[in-house]
Amino acid sequence: MLTVIKDIDLINEIENYDVILVGTNTYQTMGNGFQRKIRTRYPIAQELNLTTKYGDKAKLGTRITTNNNTSPIFSLCFITYGFNFRPDKAKDYLDYDALETCIKTANNEFIGLKVATTLIGSSKFDGNGDKERIMEILKNNSNKIDLYIYDYEQLSRDQEQLDKYHKTMKTDKYTKEEKIEIFTKFKEEDAKLSSDLESPQKRKKRLKDEIRKLLEE
């Protein structure tokens, strides 16, 4: 059985499933979108990822899975070779053969289980692939599992920060100075949890610019 769930972030419904399939690349980065949330909230998944060989093309089409003692079980699917520094401009970089192989093996391994994933391979962080082609692969290779596909827009870390920033700014609960303090603290805590592709200098400048804009409002 295949069920599509629209406009709901899978991270908020993780505990409803036996298995979570996570699309990722061969370079051990889980830096944005759903991957990042898994990495920060369920570090066991990234710990497992780090046991694999960095940038190994042979990983394409394979999966690595947490043991049955974890609830839910996380299975990382290696469906892209690299990662994209400019996902806003990138063309399709999904390896469709790798995706199909991963779904086929998951279908045989998790027979009868309740399995969830994003519309794996379609976000700008895990392949930027064609949704219709991906759906066809999922439909044709999931007859032995109950597969739930969460189709929603995945955001970068910075986009999510801006969303939280705007929500904080709209409330009358805090003074402007308190809002700046909350926002700055959030940014610092978030940086500790995340691999940051920016240099410390660039991150510091970006934070100063954001605070300056806040003071000007």
BELWO-V386330 format. One line per field, one symbol per residue. burial: b if it has 16 or more other C-alpha atoms within 10 Angstrom, else e. Layout:
burial=???
//
This chain:
burial=eeeeeeeebbbeebeebbbbbbbbbbbbbbbbbbbbbbbbeeeebbebbeeeeeeeeebbbbbbbbeeeeebbbbbbbbbbbbbeebeeeebbbbbebbbbbbbebbeebeeebbbbbbbbbbbbbbbbeeeebeebbeebbbbbbbbbbbbbbbbbeeebeeebeebbeeeeeeeeebbeebbeeeeeeeeebeeeeeeeeeeeebeeeeeebeee
//
